[in-house]
């Protein structure tokens, strides 16, 4: 182990570097998933809009904080949606 790498470990730079690498790999993975599925940003935005409209019938949601993405693992691709719910609408009658 060289002196520079020892100093990096001492000051925690290896952890930061590892975290940056992990984040970069995750971003690249998501870009590749979108490309492999041939799903454009326009289509993702349309999906987001449809989700807001559909879920909005039943719940008041935070539309600005809603996140929609695709995730890939060994089993395949998953649609991942983080939808903050403000309130559940009650049906009258």
Phi and psi in degrees as a GROMACS rama.xvg file:
@    title "Ramachandran Plot"
@    xaxis  label "Phi"
@    yaxis  label "Psi"
@TYPE xy
-78.4297  164.661  UNK-2
-61.9012  -40.7165  UNK-3
-64.5984  -44.2454  UNK-4
-68.6679  -32.2782  UNK-5
-65.8455  -42.3489  UNK-6
-64.0523  -40.0281  UNK-7
-59.9956  -43.1145  UNK-8
-66.4154  -40.1405  UNK-9
-61.7896  -40.9339  UNK-10
-92.8357  7.76482  UNK-11
78.3331  13.9082  UNK-12
-72.8558  -26.741  UNK-13
-63.5455  -39.1881  UNK-14
-65.0711  -43.2498  UNK-15
-63.4388  -42.9513  UNK-16
-63.4122  -42.1507  UNK-17
-64.2589  -41.9351  UNK-18
-64.7039  -43.3431  UNK-19
-61.8895  -42.6372  UNK-20
-62.4299  -42.6234  UNK-21
-62.9424  -44.4499  UNK-22
-64.183  -41.7852  UNK-23
-63.9236  -42.0159  UNK-24
-62.5923  -41.2384  UNK-25
-64.5233  -43.9925  UNK-26
-61.0068  -45.2109  UNK-27
-62.5143  -41.4862  UNK-28
-60.2011  -42.9876  UNK-29
-65.9852  -39.6934  UNK-30
-61.6722  -43.7101  UNK-31
-64.7761  -39.1199  UNK-32
-61.6357  -46.3292  UNK-33
-59.6219  -43.4654  UNK-34
-65.1363  -43.6639  UNK-35
-65.7368  -33.5033  UNK-36
-84.6293  -5.30899  UNK-37
53.9129  46.0633  UNK-38
-109.395  111.37  UNK-39
-75.2734  165.376  UNK-40
-62.5332  -34.3365  UNK-41
-62.5708  -43.8492  UNK-42
-65.8149  -39.7939  UNK-43
-62.6485  -38.6078  UNK-44
-68.1605  -38.6759  UNK-45
-63.9277  -40.7986  UNK-46
-60.7082  -44.9475  UNK-47
-59.4555  -44.8753  UNK-48
-62.7494  -43.3242  UNK-49
-64.16  -40.7047  UNK-50
-61.1701  -44.0462  UNK-51
-60.3095  -45.4912  UNK-52
-63.7858  -44.5999  UNK-53
-69.6418  -50.141  UNK-54
-70.1066  -29.8834  UNK-55
-62.7973  -19.1655  UNK-56
-67.7559  -27.501  UNK-57
-113.163  -23.1743  UNK-58
-142.885  149.316  UNK-59
-87.8017  121.609  UNK-60
-119.412  158.378  UNK-61
-85.4321  95.7459  UNK-62
-64.8596  -32.905  UNK-63
-70.2884  -31.1798  UNK-64
-92.0736  -6.37608  UNK-65
-63.419  131.725  UNK-66
-124.518  132.089  UNK-67
-128.447  129.92  UNK-68
-150.084  171.495  UNK-69
-111.884  139.123  UNK-70
-127.107  139.505  UNK-71
-121.496  137.6  UNK-72
-138.93  -167.364  UNK-73
-63.3774  -27.6308  UNK-74
-83.2408  -17.6289  UNK-75
144.445  -151.442  UNK-76
-113.426  140.373  UNK-77
-125.891  142.238  UNK-78
-85.9157  124.118  UNK-79
-114.404  124.01  UNK-80
-127.374  126.77  UNK-81
-107.506  108.35  UNK-82
-121.894  98.5193  UNK-83
-68.5934  122.908  UNK-84
-96.606  125.215  UNK-85
-87.0522  -39.6779  UNK-86
-162.814  148.339  UNK-87
-95.1295  130.113  UNK-88
-77.2277  137.251  UNK-89
-100.807  134.407  UNK-90
-80.6377  138.794  UNK-91
-104.531  130.886  UNK-92
